[in-house]
Amino acid sequence: MKMTGKVIKYGDNVDTDVIIPARYLNTSDHKELASHCMEDLDKTFTERVQPGDIMVAGWNFGCGSSREHAPIAIKASGISLVIAKSFARIFYRNSINIGLAIVESEQAADAIQEGNKITADLDHGVLHNETTGEDYQIEPFPAFIQTIIENGGLVASIKNGSIK
């Protein structure tokens, strides 16, 4: 599984209330959620994000509530991968469940800058910064997580028989 995109970068402790503010939780429409993604932290996010872009952040990304709206909003906005130093555990699992690829790498999160172009090879565990030429090693996704991501989430994987 490979993806390439431009980086949009944030700091530490980006919580789910910033990713998708609570005032928008009355909808489950993915496009509507995406249209408000990150707006309390970065009013330009929805104007700048392009399909395939990669989000990079610091420590404890996705902390706060356990709502699935946050990874749904990120994925629906066009982000193909989130790289962070660490994730809140419930956010990590919710992301995989809805088919959003996320990886932890302190080294990559420190070195990668806003606007860099990144190619991620999740099968082999390599993040390559096309802008600087640097490589960062990550844990490759296990086969079952690759299946979930490729199918667009856990429910889709179960429905099509990929996971039993």
Z-matrix of the N, CA and C atoms (Angstrom, degrees):
N
C 1 1.434
C 2 1.533 1 107.50
N 3 1.325 2 115.61 1 118.49
C 4 1.467 3 121.19 2 179.74
C 5 1.516 4 109.95 3 -123.80
N 6 1.319 5 114.88 4 147.93
C 7 1.457 6 121.08 5 175.33
C 8 1.525 7 108.96 6 -149.14
N 9 1.309 8 115.52 7 148.74
C 10 1.460 9 121.96 8 179.04
C 11 1.513 10 108.39 9 -133.31
N 12 1.323 11 116.01 10 136.00
C 13 1.451 12 119.17 11 178.71
C 14 1.513 13 112.46 12 -165.45
N 15 1.303 14 114.12 13 168.54
C 16 1.465 15 123.39 14 177.23
C 17 1.522 16 108.20 15 -85.38
N 18 1.327 17 116.01 16 145.43
C 19 1.463 18 121.83 17 -175.13
C 20 1.523 19 112.27 18 -89.17
N 21 1.336 20 113.10 19 135.24
C 22 1.459 21 122.58 20 166.52
C 23 1.521 22 104.42 21 -117.53
N 24 1.336 23 117.28 22 123.27
C 25 1.470 24 120.99 23 -168.68
C 26 1.522 25 112.80 24 -116.81
N 27 1.350 26 114.13 25 141.63
C 28 1.465 27 122.81 26 177.39
C 29 1.519 28 109.32 27 -132.36
N 30 1.320 29 116.76 28 174.86
C 31 1.456 30 122.55 29 -175.76
C 32 1.519 31 113.74 30 -96.88
N 33 1.324 32 114.15 31 -149.35
C 34 1.458 33 122.52 32 -177.49
C 35 1.529 34 111.83 33 -84.61
N 36 1.324 35 115.23 34 157.95
C 37 1.469 36 123.77 35 170.89
C 38 1.523 37 113.97 36 55.31
N 39 1.319 38 116.43 37 41.00
C 40 1.467 39 120.50 38 174.69
C 41 1.526 40 106.01 39 -76.43
N 42 1.335 41 115.97 40 110.61
C 43 1.461 42 118.81 41 -174.03
C 44 1.521 43 111.90 42 -94.52
N 45 1.322 44 114.37 43 167.30
C 46 1.462 45 120.20 44 -175.47
C 47 1.527 46 111.95 45 -64.43
N 48 1.339 47 117.69 46 -26.06
C 49 1.466 48 119.99 47 177.29
C 50 1.523 49 112.17 48 -71.35
N 51 1.326 50 116.84 49 -22.59
C 52 1.468 51 120.74 50 175.08
C 53 1.528 52 109.55 51 -86.18
N 54 1.324 53 116.64 52 -37.35
C 55 1.462 54 120.24 53 179.75
C 56 1.529 55 109.99 54 -61.78
N 57 1.334 56 116.53 55 -48.20
C 58 1.466 57 120.90 56 173.46
C 59 1.532 58 107.09 57 -140.82
N 60 1.333 59 116.59 58 106.89
C 61 1.464 60 120.18 59 -177.30
C 62 1.529 61 112.21 60 -57.88
N 63 1.328 62 114.74 61 144.60
C 64 1.469 63 122.07 62 -175.50
C 65 1.525 64 112.85 63 -55.89
N 66 1.314 65 117.89 64 -27.70
C 67 1.468 66 119.90 65 -178.18
C 68 1.531 67 113.02 66 -65.02
N 69 1.339 68 117.13 67 -11.85
C 70 1.466 69 120.77 68 179.91
C 71 1.535 70 112.95 69 -106.52
N 72 1.299 71 117.27 70 9.26
C 73 1.458 72 120.53 71 -176.41
C 74 1.520 73 113.67 72 -79.54
N 75 1.311 74 116.70 73 2.13
C 76 1.468 75 120.26 74 177.99
C 77 1.527 76 111.89 75 -83.87
N 78 1.323 77 117.60 76 5.17
C 79 1.460 78 120.99 77 177.31
C 80 1.524 79 109.89 78 -127.05
N 81 1.309 80 115.34 79 150.25
C 82 1.462 81 119.95 80 172.30
C 83 1.530 82 110.13 81 -114.05
N 84 1.341 83 116.48 82 8.35
C 85 1.456 84 121.93 83 178.61
C 86 1.534 85 109.13 84 -71.11
N 87 1.309 86 116.02 85 117.46
C 88 1.453 87 120.94 86 -174.92
C 89 1.528 88 112.59 87 -61.01
N 90 1.312 89 117.73 88 -41.34
C 91 1.470 90 120.22 89 179.69
C 92 1.518 91 111.63 90 -65.13
N 93 1.327 92 116.36 91 -38.55
C 94 1.470 93 120.41 92 178.05
C 95 1.527 94 110.08 93 -65.59
N 96 1.322 95 117.51 94 -43.64
C 97 1.464 96 120.66 95 177.41
C 98 1.531 97 110.37 96 -61.19
N 99 1.320 98 116.81 97 -44.31
C 100 1.468 99 121.07 98 179.70
C 101 1.526 100 111.69 99 -60.23
N 102 1.313 101 116.79 100 -34.88
C 103 1.472 102 119.79 101 -177.52
C 104 1.528 103 112.59 102 -68.56
N 105 1.332 104 117.47 103 -12.22
C 106 1.469 105 121.63 104 179.18
C 107 1.522 106 112.47 105 -117.89
N 108 1.320 107 116.78 106 5.66
C 109 1.463 108 121.68 107 -177.96
C 110 1.531 109 110.51 108 -59.62
N 111 1.306 110 116.84 109 129.17
C 112 1.473 111 125.86 110 174.55
C 113 1.533 112 113.85 111 66.14
N 114 1.321 113 119.68 112 8.27
C 115 1.464 114 119.68 113 -170.13
C 116 1.525 115 114.11 114 -63.93
N 117 1.329 116 119.54 115 -27.53
C 118 1.468 117 119.41 116 178.54
C 119 1.522 118 112.72 117 -79.71
N 120 1.316 119 117.51 118 -16.10
C 121 1.467 120 122.39 119 178.35
C 122 1.525 121 111.63 120 -102.84
N 123 1.327 122 116.47 121 -36.27
C 124 1.462 123 122.23 122 -172.60
C 125 1.531 124 108.88 123 -146.78
N 126 1.299 125 116.42 124 93.99
C 127 1.470 126 120.89 125 -176.66
C 128 1.525 127 112.62 126 -64.18
N 129 1.336 128 118.19 127 -16.10
C 130 1.464 129 121.09 128 -178.70
C 131 1.528 130 112.77 129 -94.34
N 132 1.325 131 118.31 130 -5.51
C 133 1.457 132 120.96 131 -174.42
C 134 1.523 133 112.20 132 -53.79
N 135 1.320 134 118.01 133 -52.91
C 136 1.473 135 119.99 134 -174.88
C 137 1.530 136 112.12 135 -66.35
N 138 1.310 137 117.64 136 -23.67
C 139 1.468 138 120.87 137 176.70
C 140 1.532 139 111.20 138 -79.55
N 141 1.344 140 116.56 139 -31.47
C 142 1.467 141 121.24 140 -174.64
C 143 1.518 142 114.22 141 -90.50
N 144 1.322 143 117.61 142 -32.65
C 145 1.462 144 120.45 143 -172.29
C 146 1.525 145 110.81 144 -66.11
N 147 1.319 146 114.83 145 137.86
C 148 1.459 147 122.81 146 178.18
C 149 1.529 148 108.28 147 -123.65
N 150 1.325 149 117.37 148 151.90
C 151 1.471 150 119.10 149 177.92
C 152 1.531 151 110.97 150 -53.94
N 153 1.328 152 115.32 151 130.14
C 154 1.456 153 121.14 152 179.92
C 155 1.513 154 114.89 153 95.88
N 156 1.330 155 117.97 154 -11.19
C 157 1.465 156 120.12 155 179.71
C 158 1.522 157 110.89 156 -58.11
N 159 1.330 158 114.70 157 159.70
C 160 1.459 159 122.36 158 -177.22
C 161 1.517 160 108.66 159 -120.75
N 162 1.328 161 115.88 160 131.00
C 163 1.458 162 121.81 161 178.31
C 164 1.524 163 107.90 162 -96.68
N 165 1.334 164 116.43 163 134.79
C 166 1.462 165 122.61 164 177.29
C 167 1.516 166 107.53 165 -123.89
N 168 1.328 167 116.20 166 138.50
C 169 1.466 168 120.27 167 -178.19
C 170 1.526 169 110.23 168 -147.28
N 171 1.320 170 114.76 169 177.21
C 172 1.464 171 121.73 170 -177.84
C 173 1.517 172 112.98 171 -91.78
N 174 1.325 173 114.30 172 -137.14
C 175 1.459 174 122.24 173 -177.11
C 176 1.525 175 111.56 174 -77.66
N 177 1.329 176 115.76 175 147.33
C 178 1.468 177 123.61 176 167.22
C 179 1.527 178 113.49 177 61.44
N 180 1.309 179 117.52 178 38.45
C 181 1.466 180 121.05 179 179.28
C 182 1.528 181 109.43 180 -66.05
N 183 1.323 182 116.50 181 134.41
C 184 1.459 183 121.87 182 178.16
C 185 1.509 184 114.33 183 83.69
N 186 1.333 185 116.58 184 19.04
C 187 1.463 186 119.21 185 177.75
C 188 1.528 187 109.10 186 -68.55
N 189 1.308 188 116.00 187 168.37
C 190 1.468 189 120.18 188 179.27
C 191 1.507 190 110.85 189 106.17
N 192 1.294 191 116.24 190 -139.74
C 193 1.463 192 120.95 191 -174.21
C 194 1.528 193 111.23 192 -71.16
N 195 1.311 194 115.09 193 165.69
C 196 1.467 195 120.45 194 -176.19
C 197 1.525 196 112.83 195 -94.81
N 198 1.305 197 117.93 196 12.97
C 199 1.465 198 120.00 197 -175.48
C 200 1.528 199 113.02 198 -63.63
N 201 1.316 200 115.22 199 142.49
C 202 1.466 201 121.27 200 177.85
C 203 1.525 202 112.21 201 -78.38
N 204 1.318 203 117.27 202 -12.26
C 205 1.462 204 120.90 203 -179.28
C 206 1.533 205 112.10 204 -56.05
N 207 1.343 206 117.17 205 -34.89
C 208 1.467 207 120.14 206 -175.44
C 209 1.533 208 112.09 207 -64.78
N 210 1.340 209 119.81 208 -55.67
C 211 1.476 210 116.98 209 178.23
C 212 1.528 211 112.58 210 -66.18
N 213 1.326 212 117.82 211 -29.54
C 214 1.469 213 119.80 212 176.61
C 215 1.520 214 109.84 213 -62.83
N 216 1.341 215 117.38 214 -44.69
C 217 1.465 216 121.22 215 -179.89
C 218 1.526 217 111.15 216 -62.22
N 219 1.332 218 116.73 217 -41.68
C 220 1.466 219 120.70 218 179.28
C 221 1.528 220 110.30 219 -63.81
N 222 1.321 221 116.58 220 -50.04
C 223 1.465 222 120.35 221 -178.74
C 224 1.529 223 111.25 222 -62.81
N 225 1.317 224 116.89 223 -44.56
C 226 1.469 225 120.78 224 -178.26
C 227 1.526 226 111.91 225 -67.56
N 228 1.327 227 117.81 226 -21.98
C 229 1.468 228 120.24 227 178.10
C 230 1.528 229 111.54 228 -73.74
N 231 1.345 230 116.72 229 -16.51
C 232 1.460 231 120.58 230 179.76
C 233 1.509 232 114.22 231 116.95
N 234 1.323 233 117.89 232 -7.25
C 235 1.465 234 120.92 233 178.96
C 236 1.528 235 109.07 234 -64.64
N 237 1.343 236 116.32 235 129.81
C 238 1.467 237 120.42 236 -178.75
C 239 1.524 238 112.56 237 -96.05
N 240 1.333 239 117.22 238 -21.08
C 241 1.457 240 121.94 239 -175.31
C 242 1.519 241 108.92 240 -156.82
N 243 1.332 242 115.50 241 141.84
C 244 1.465 243 121.06 242 171.18
C 245 1.526 244 107.10 243 -117.23
N 246 1.329 245 115.27 244 127.78
C 247 1.456 246 122.93 245 176.30
C 248 1.522 247 106.08 246 -113.91
N 249 1.329 248 117.75 247 128.56
C 250 1.456 249 120.71 248 177.53
C 251 1.519 250 110.00 249 -144.40
N 252 1.331 251 115.63 250 163.24
C 253 1.464 252 119.69 251 175.09
C 254 1.521 253 109.85 252 -65.45
N 255 1.335 254 116.27 253 -39.10
C 256 1.467 255 121.00 254 175.16
C 257 1.526 256 108.85 255 -159.25
N 258 1.331 257 115.17 256 158.59
C 259 1.457 258 122.67 257 179.09
C 260 1.514 259 109.66 258 -122.98
N 261 1.322 260 115.51 259 148.61
C 262 1.454 261 119.03 260 166.67
C 263 1.528 262 105.93 261 -62.46
N 264 1.321 263 117.07 262 136.38
C 265 1.464 264 120.77 263 -172.56
C 266 1.529 265 113.20 264 -60.71
N 267 1.319 266 118.46 265 -40.83
C 268 1.470 267 119.56 266 -179.24
C 269 1.526 268 109.83 267 -67.80
N 270 1.327 269 118.04 268 -36.14
C 271 1.458 270 120.98 269 176.88
C 272 1.530 271 109.57 270 -64.42
N 273 1.321 272 116.64 271 -41.89
C 274 1.464 273 120.76 272 179.18
C 275 1.525 274 110.12 273 -57.38
N 276 1.320 275 116.05 274 -50.48
C 277 1.469 276 119.22 275 -177.88
C 278 1.523 277 111.49 276 -67.21
N 279 1.329 278 117.87 277 -41.57
C 280 1.470 279 120.21 278 177.40
C 281 1.526 280 110.53 279 -59.75
N 282 1.323 281 117.20 280 -38.34
C 283 1.466 282 120.65 281 179.88
C 284 1.520 283 111.08 282 -63.34
N 285 1.312 284 116.76 283 -48.27
C 286 1.461 285 120.24 284 178.01
C 287 1.530 286 109.52 285 -61.29
N 288 1.335 287 117.08 286 -43.67
C 289 1.464 288 121.00 287 -178.37
C 290 1.526 289 112.96 288 -58.09
N 291 1.343 290 117.33 289 -33.09
C 292 1.472 291 119.50 290 -179.13
C 293 1.529 292 112.00 291 -97.84
N 294 1.341 293 116.81 292 0.85
C 295 1.462 294 120.19 293 174.90
C 296 1.514 295 115.27 294 89.34
N 297 1.340 296 117.56 295 23.09
C 298 1.462 297 121.63 296 176.03
C 299 1.523 298 108.14 297 -96.40
N 300 1.320 299 117.62 298 120.99
C 301 1.456 300 122.20 299 179.25
C 302 1.523 301 109.94 300 -73.65
N 303 1.335 302 116.16 301 129.57
C 304 1.462 303 121.00 302 176.72
C 305 1.521 304 109.53 303 -140.44
N 306 1.332 305 116.15 304 142.05
C 307 1.460 306 121.34 305 179.82
C 308 1.519 307 110.17 306 -139.08
N 309 1.331 308 114.40 307 148.73
C 310 1.459 309 120.82 308 176.60
C 311 1.522 310 110.48 309 -100.99
N 312 1.338 311 115.98 310 131.97
C 313 1.461 312 121.53 311 173.38
C 314 1.521 313 108.22 312 -161.45
N 315 1.323 314 115.21 313 106.76
C 316 1.459 315 120.02 314 178.16
C 317 1.524 316 110.43 315 -62.25
N 318 1.328 317 116.43 316 -43.67
C 319 1.464 318 121.28 317 -178.29
C 320 1.523 319 111.19 318 -61.25
N 321 1.320 320 117.08 319 -48.01
C 322 1.465 321 120.49 320 -179.12
C 323 1.522 322 111.11 321 -65.90
N 324 1.319 323 116.97 322 -43.36
C 325 1.464 324 120.14 323 -178.43
C 326 1.529 325 111.53 324 -62.70
N 327 1.328 326 116.95 325 -34.44
C 328 1.470 327 120.25 326 177.26
C 329 1.526 328 111.72 327 -71.86
N 330 1.328 329 117.09 328 -41.51
C 331 1.465 330 120.95 329 -171.11
C 332 1.532 331 113.94 330 -84.04
N 333 1.314 332 116.89 331 -35.54
C 334 1.467 333 120.48 332 -175.92
C 335 1.523 334 109.77 333 -71.80
N 336 1.315 335 115.72 334 136.49
C 337 1.464 336 121.62 335 -177.60
C 338 1.525 337 111.56 336 -114.44
N 339 1.309 338 115.21 337 158.01
C 340 1.465 339 122.70 338 174.94
C 341 1.526 340 109.00 339 -49.82
N 342 1.328 341 116.60 340 131.38
C 343 1.456 342 121.55 341 176.36
C 344 1.516 343 115.13 342 88.77
N 345 1.359 344 118.08 343 -13.45
C 346 1.468 345 119.69 344 176.19
C 347 1.518 346 109.37 345 -61.15
N 348 1.321 347 115.85 346 153.64
C 349 1.464 348 121.41 347 174.65
C 350 1.524 349 107.57 348 -102.43
N 351 1.324 350 115.83 349 125.82
C 352 1.457 351 122.10 350 -175.69
C 353 1.524 352 109.97 351 -119.36
N 354 1.336 353 115.95 352 137.02
C 355 1.456 354 121.92 353 168.54
C 356 1.512 355 107.25 354 -112.41
N 357 1.320 356 116.37 355 125.43
C 358 1.463 357 121.96 356 179.89
C 359 1.520 358 109.12 357 -110.21
N 360 1.315 359 115.89 358 126.86
C 361 1.460 360 122.34 359 173.27
C 362 1.525 361 105.69 360 -110.20
N 363 1.322 362 116.40 361 94.77
C 364 1.456 363 121.23 362 -174.16
C 365 1.522 364 112.37 363 -77.79
N 366 1.336 365 117.33 364 -17.77
C 367 1.467 366 120.75 365 176.06
C 368 1.533 367 110.83 366 -71.41
N 369 1.325 368 115.60 367 -38.01
C 370 1.462 369 120.96 368 -175.89
C 371 1.525 370 113.33 369 -105.14
N 372 1.326 371 117.90 370 -4.12
C 373 1.453 372 121.25 371 175.96
C 374 1.514 373 114.61 372 73.37
N 375 1.341 374 116.38 373 45.73
C 376 1.462 375 120.16 374 179.72
C 377 1.527 376 109.73 375 -132.32
N 378 1.328 377 114.51 376 130.40
C 379 1.461 378 121.29 377 168.83
C 380 1.519 379 105.97 378 -107.14
N 381 1.321 380 117.04 379 125.27
C 382 1.465 381 121.15 380 -179.71
C 383 1.516 382 109.14 381 -115.68
N 384 1.324 383 115.80 382 122.99
C 385 1.454 384 121.50 383 177.13
C 386 1.525 385 107.31 384 -86.28
N 387 1.332 386 115.85 385 104.71
C 388 1.470 387 121.50 386 -179.01
C 389 1.532 388 110.80 387 -64.41
N 390 1.321 389 117.08 388 -27.88
C 391 1.463 390 121.53 389 -177.29
C 392 1.522 391 111.73 390 -72.87
N 393 1.339 392 117.03 391 -42.38
C 394 1.465 393 120.93 392 -175.93
C 395 1.518 394 114.09 393 -106.29
N 396 1.333 395 117.35 394 -14.67
C 397 1.458 396 121.33 395 -177.46
C 398 1.523 397 114.18 396 84.31
N 399 1.323 398 118.23 397 -0.23
C 400 1.464 399 121.76 398 -178.67
C 401 1.526 400 111.67 399 -78.67
N 402 1.339 401 115.32 400 148.83
C 403 1.457 402 122.71 401 174.19
C 404 1.520 403 109.15 402 -116.57
N 405 1.331 404 115.51 403 147.78
C 406 1.459 405 122.74 404 177.70
C 407 1.521 406 107.52 405 -131.78
N 408 1.326 407 115.87 406 130.89
C 409 1.457 408 120.76 407 178.65
C 410 1.523 409 109.96 408 -85.37
N 411 1.325 410 115.69 409 137.15
C 412 1.459 411 122.46 410 175.37
C 413 1.523 412 107.67 411 -132.75
N 414 1.308 413 116.27 412 167.10
C 415 1.460 414 119.86 413 173.82
C 416 1.524 415 108.52 414 -71.76
N 417 1.332 416 117.89 415 126.05
C 418 1.471 417 118.74 416 175.71
C 419 1.531 418 109.33 417 -64.02
N 420 1.313 419 116.09 418 150.54
C 421 1.459 420 119.94 419 176.05
C 422 1.516 421 109.46 420 -67.52
N 423 1.329 422 117.27 421 134.73
C 424 1.458 423 119.01 422 171.03
C 425 1.532 424 109.35 423 -62.56
N 426 1.323 425 116.12 424 157.85
C 427 1.471 426 121.23 425 -175.86
C 428 1.525 427 112.19 426 -55.76
N 429 1.335 428 118.10 427 -40.96
C 430 1.462 429 118.79 428 -176.86
C 431 1.528 430 111.63 429 -67.74
N 432 1.340 431 118.39 430 -33.22
C 433 1.473 432 119.97 431 176.85
C 434 1.527 433 109.44 432 -72.47
N 435 1.325 434 117.59 433 -39.10
C 436 1.461 435 119.96 434 175.64
C 437 1.528 436 110.09 435 -57.28
N 438 1.316 437 116.55 436 -42.74
C 439 1.466 438 121.33 437 179.33
C 440 1.522 439 110.65 438 -61.46
N 441 1.322 440 116.99 439 -44.88
C 442 1.463 441 120.77 440 -179.85
C 443 1.525 442 110.55 441 -62.08
N 444 1.323 443 117.32 442 -47.28
C 445 1.477 444 121.58 443 -179.67
C 446 1.523 445 109.88 444 -62.29
N 447 1.323 446 117.73 445 -47.98
C 448 1.466 447 121.78 446 -177.64
C 449 1.525 448 112.36 447 -61.72
N 450 1.339 449 116.72 448 -32.34
C 451 1.463 450 120.75 449 -179.82
C 452 1.528 451 113.26 450 -86.43
N 453 1.318 452 117.17 451 -2.84
C 454 1.463 453 119.94 452 179.21
C 455 1.515 454 114.40 453 86.24
N 456 1.334 455 117.41 454 14.47
C 457 1.450 456 120.54 455 175.35
C 458 1.515 457 113.17 456 136.83
N 459 1.324 458 114.78 457 171.84
C 460 1.460 459 121.40 458 -177.19
C 461 1.519 460 112.18 459 -67.40
N 462 1.327 461 117.08 460 -45.37
C 463 1.465 462 120.03 461 -178.02
C 464 1.533 463 110.26 462 -61.94
N 465 1.314 464 117.37 463 -44.89
C 466 1.461 465 120.45 464 178.25
C 467 1.526 466 111.35 465 -62.00
N 468 1.327 467 116.61 466 -37.96
C 469 1.465 468 120.78 467 179.45
C 470 1.522 469 111.82 468 -65.65
N 471 1.316 470 116.49 469 -37.47
C 472 1.465 471 120.40 470 177.94
C 473 1.514 472 110.33 471 -71.50
N 474 1.327 473 116.20 472 -43.25
C 475 1.472 474 120.22 473 -179.03
C 476 1.520 475 112.41 474 -61.35
N 477 1.339 476 117.48 475 -38.09
C 478 1.463 477 118.31 476 -177.97
C 479 1.529 478 112.76 477 -90.98
N 480 1.319 479 117.00 478 5.01
C 481 1.455 480 121.16 479 175.15
C 482 1.506 481 115.89 480 82.46
N 483 1.336 482 118.22 481 7.00
C 484 1.463 483 121.35 482 179.71
C 485 1.525 484 111.75 483 -68.68
N 486 1.339 485 115.21 484 -31.38
C 487 1.461 486 121.95 485 178.44
C 488 1.513 487 107.37 486 -128.36
N 489 1.283 488 115.96 487 134.21
C 490 1.473 489 120.05 488 -178.87
C 491 1.488 490 111.06 489 -112.64
